[in-house]
């Protein structure tokens, strides 16, 4: 008789070390766990970074927190591009791996990285030069523009490391090298966690750069991680090995990536642009409301990012199993990943609903900011059970290469439903920030229901990439 405890720890060690098994052959539950553990841990540390970053910045006051919130709303457009490319890269690499075509997977990786560089460089130059104007267009108060422009310039100017970090880790996950992607992101965030207070407050030999120091620390950590990613691919120590013959541009693969990533970018743009709309509505209620929203969202991200890890595991399994001509196994993988995700987020959400004040108190004691953050956290956490399934369904469509289905869902749920509802509740009904938080919860719950209904139809199984 096997020992369940020993089997679990054996699986855990294999997941952290990096599994060399065939994810289209091993038992589905084991495949989900082998991929999900490093992906969840990868996203968990990313969420720690998000929380610690705002923890230090919040010590500089509401203007600094508002700077971070507004800049991240602008960066949402960069994340849109990075996520769009990442979705396409994961789907195509996973499909090639499932087809046992490692050469095709390597060529896909090179074309995706080339696209990322071509997009990021001009955007970085424009963002660095226009940082003060961009903050002004986002509704920042004059003091926020004056104190935060350099932070925004560094973050936007260094966006290439954001794009490549997202993109190459997506390539690694699609190939099944989830443990490698995890270690790279850990490195990036560990460097940031060390440098953050040093550069913000001038600890030791470091200059005191204020909120700009947070941007320098983040960009440095991500930049070093990208160099490690590239070295890993070139050395070929994982499932993918990029060699000299893969470096030439491949028009066919490039066009396939562009087609797939184009719709994926639109999908992500719709979702992320909705956040900009919500921030614009909130900014009309003052810096305290915006700071409270930023803190609440960061805490929510702390919980949701690990769940994206589970969702990414589902995407990889869908892509690889469709490549191996096993659509029913792909569907069962999604259901199991969704159940695991719901269990995790349900427990976390209950804690957020019961103890939001204690969590917010860790970041701020400001009498104007804390109540907004506390109420927002409780309202958004109430929908965590729905969020769990919604994330898995969306990523499963993407893993299959069916990026248009979640694009259409996002358009109706976020642009035609969430933003008008947020304005109606916050402004027309006079609920203020509470109305925005309610709209977020309703919209993401709607996304889960609609995504589940479309997933059951099974059209995603027929997608070719």
C-alpha positions, 0 to 999 in steps of 0.5 A, a space after each residue: 500500500 502506498 503512503 499518501 504522505 510520502 507520495 505527496 512530498 515526492 510530488 512536491 519535490 519533483 514539482 519544485 525541482 522541475 518535472 521531466 515527465 510527459 504531462 499528456 501521459 501522467 495521471 491528470 491530478 498529478 499533472 495539474 499538481 506538478 505544473 500548478 505548484 511552481 506556478 502558484 509559488 511563482 505568482 505567490 512571490 509576485 504577489 508578495 512583491 506587489 504588497 511589499 512594494 506598496 508597504 514601503 511606498 505607503 510610508 511616503 504618504 498618499 501622494 506616493 501611493 497615488 503615483 504608484 496607482 496611476 502609473 500602474 494604470 498606465 503600465 496596464 497597457 504595457 502589461 496588455 501587450 506583454 500578456 497578449 504575446 505571452 498568451 500566444 507564446 504559451 499556446 503555440 509552444 505548448 501545442 508544439 510540445 504536445 505534438 513532440 515538435 521541440 524544434 518548432 517550439 524553439 522557433 516559436 520562442 525566438 519569434 515571440 521574443 523578437 516581437 516583444 523587443 520590437 514593441 517594447 523599445 519605442 513604447 519605452 522611449 515615448 513613455 519616458 519622455 511623456 511621463 509628466 503629461 501621462 500622469 496629468 492626463 490620468 487626473 493626477 493632482 499637481 503635487 503627484 505629478 511633481 513628485 512622481 514623474 521620475 517614478 513613472 519615467 523609469 517604469 515606462 522607460 524600462 518596460 522592455 524588462 517587463 515585457 520580456 520577463 512576462 514573455 519568456 516565463 510564458 514560453 517556459 511554462 508552455 514548454 512545461 518548465 514551470 519550475 524554471 519560470 518560478 525560480 527566475 521570478 523569485 530572483 527578480 522579486 528577491 532583488 527588488 525586495 532587498 533594493 526597495 527600502 535601500 533606494 527609497 530611504 537611502 539605507 547604507 551606501 544607497 541614495 535616498 530616491 523616494 518613490 523613484 527608488 521603488 521604480 529603480 529597484 523593480 526595473 533592476 530586479 526584472 532586468 537581471 532576471 531576464 538575463 538569467 532567462 536568456 542564459 537558460 534558453 541558450 544553455 538548453 538546460 530545460 525542455 527548450 534549447 535555442 540554438 544558432 539555427 533558430 535565430 533567423 526570423 521565420 515569417 510563417 511562425 511570426 505571422 501565426 504569432 501575430 494573428 494569435 497575439 493580436 486577438 490576445 492583446 485586444 482581449 487583454 486591452 479590453 480588460 486592462 483598459 477597464 481598470 483605467 476607466 475605474 481609476 479615472 472614476 475613482 480619481 474624481 473622489 480625491 487622492 485618499 479614495 485613490 490610495 484606498 483603492 490602490 491598497 485594496 487592489 494590492 491585497 486582492 492581487 496578493 490572493 489572486 496572483 497565486 490563482 493565476 498560477 493554477 490557471 496557467 497550469 490549466 492553460 499549459 495542460 490544455 495546449 499540450 493535450 490538444 497537441 497530443 490529440 487528447 481533448 477530453 483529457 484537456 477538459 478534465 484537466 480544466 475541471 480539476 484545476 478549477 476545483 483546486 482554485 475555488 477551494 484555495 480562493 474560497 478560504 482566502 476570500 473568507 479571511 478577507 471578508 472577516 478581517 479586512 481592517 486588520 489587513 489594511 492596517 498593515 499598510 496604512 493608519 490614515 483615517 481617510 484612506 483606511 476605511 476606503 481600503 477596508 470596505 473595498 477589500 471586503 466587497 471584492 473578496 465576496 466574489 472570490 469563489 466566482 473569480 477562481 472559476 473565471 480565471 481558469 476558464 479564460 486561461 483554458 480558452 487561451 491555452 487552446 489558442 481560442 483567444 477570441 472567445 474570452 475577448 468577446 466575453 471581456 468586451 461585454 463584461 467589462 466595457 458594456 457592463 462593469 464601467 457603466 455600472 461603476 459610474 452609475 453606482 459611484 456617481 449617479 447613485 452617490 455610492 462613491 468608491 463603494 460603487 466601483 468596488 461593487 461593480 468589480 465584484 459583479 463583473 468578475 462574477 458575471 465573467 465566471 458564469 458566462 465563461 463556464 457556459 461557453 466552456 461546456 459548448 466545447 468549441 475550443 477543442 477544435 481550435 488549430 494553432 
